[in-house]
């Protein structure tokens, strides 16, 4: 294995060290920080992204690295604790002298970590953080993720074009998941009302709740055309199964939050007809399909069951290649004496960058540092993850 990595695990607030491989001398490598999550409630969606990062790093190192030097990944695991993301930035910047940071994984973690990235002056590219306006006003935060607002709007637009029943809706959201709560109480209601859909008051459920019969009964009382669920896959599955158990026959929809091919299996027959919007389609290019296959093989070898790459996995992979492109443009050397100078050069190289990856071609960043990416409306049809429609990326002009 050519991956050079060091892992810093967050445990009760203080990092414990665990070497995945002995790191080379700093001047012989390009050190990139990587804030990840492999334990806690984000483990399910977060752990595969770690393998996606590693695939990209191994490919790049096998091809000669960055400016002739191999990438050395230095990891910090937040354990799904948003507060630890700030500790991660401080540790990676002050103790490890990384040139840039990939991650954190979630929007909640990113909100905390951004403050530290701004303070220390280091480029940070979150992995799956998709809350609207998350990096707006940030100098050092750039996002290779399309926000929930735009993607959910694309879903509603394509449904309307197809003439699907959508006159009324109820919203069920997981109140103790940051992005889910934001989507369920703010994003979904506003966008659905804007689309002319009559919406009831959002109905909260808790992540650890086993009994969702009361919330499902509230939905059944109005029997709407649509139920919009805001929750991670396992939480969404509980809601959907209870709705179907009580006899709901309408369509269930969601945004990127549970847009994982694994939901086909997780939701089972009750998920048939569910529609979501995703940021990755494995059939887009040969490279996209090759990544999907390589990731699934690697995950299977590590005992992780998946049915396809999540868009957060694809964006993690593309994030490494994006950093390679801007670091080469900035002429980074990894010289410890030039860390601050090279961090600034990397930031300067992000201005006006255009990137081609497995998620999309000619990817650019708008004035708020958000990437303009395509969206794929997915329908679970006859037990399969199928593409219903495709929305092209917007222009950055």
PyMOL commands that set and color helices and strands:
alter all, ss='L'
color gray80, all
select helices_A, chain A and resi 26-28+43-62+82-95+107-120+148-161+178-194+213-222+233-245+256-258+263-271+286-301+311-330+336-350
alter helices_A, ss='H'
color red, helices_A
select strands_A, chain A and resi 4-11+14-18+29-36+70-77+100-102+123-125+168-174+198-199+203-205+226-230+251-253+275-278+375-381+384-391
alter strands_A, ss='S'
color yellow, strands_A
deselect
rebuild
show_as cartoon
